[in-house]
Amino acid sequence: MKPTLLFALILFLAVATYGQGFEIVTPQESYHKGQIGETIKAPIRFKNTSDKPIVLIIRKLDAQIGTSQRNFFCLDNNCLDQKIEDYMLKIEPGQTLSSFQIALESGLSAGESSIRYVVFNKAIPGQSLEFGVNFTVDERLEKSIYSSRNIIIHDVFPNPVTGNTFTLQYKILDDRMNARLILHNLLGNIVGEFKLETGESLMRIRTDDLSAGIYFYTLYLDNESVMTRKLLIRKD
């Protein structure tokens, strides 16, 4: 037998003897549902079926998501930057890891999104499996808190804010009207000002630069204050 063929046979038998080494406990095509403005988290469980510790690498292959959406890895509810497309997990022999999640910020539009990944053993890259995570985002219908012939305003969500954004749902009925949302703190200092654009129905507002605490948001129509509501921001 030629040396190259012998080497290939030995390698094949070694891999076969070692086995796959891990498995995906959750379905390899999973489906998850949420509403506009939410962060939808899909738990993905991996099991080490070998008798040795292994390191798995999860890599994004493809993402079909909306322009206002973001997706990222989470572990124990600690989520990473969306730019990170590879994630490394160490799993002990026989352990089933249940704290890993794929998250999607659902954005400003309803629809379907899908993301595909490959997971492989760092020591033996040939040991790999693909899986897909699919999201359905539905419209979010909030009770209106202000309504006139010019505009309809729904309450912001979520409130309290626990992440880095909150969303305002609205509908402008008169394109000539100038609508603004002013955010201020307990001392009355303005910490944000946002124009409500005609032709849009949702506005996402980031809270990265705001401290935890109580705030108020006020709706101005043609420079006249017409409504004020409380907003609570929480930070871990």
Summary of the structure (lengths in Angstrom):
residues: 236
radius of gyration: 24.3
end to end distance: 64.1
largest distance: 89.4
contacts: 664
relative contact order: 0.16
helix: 7%
strand: 54%
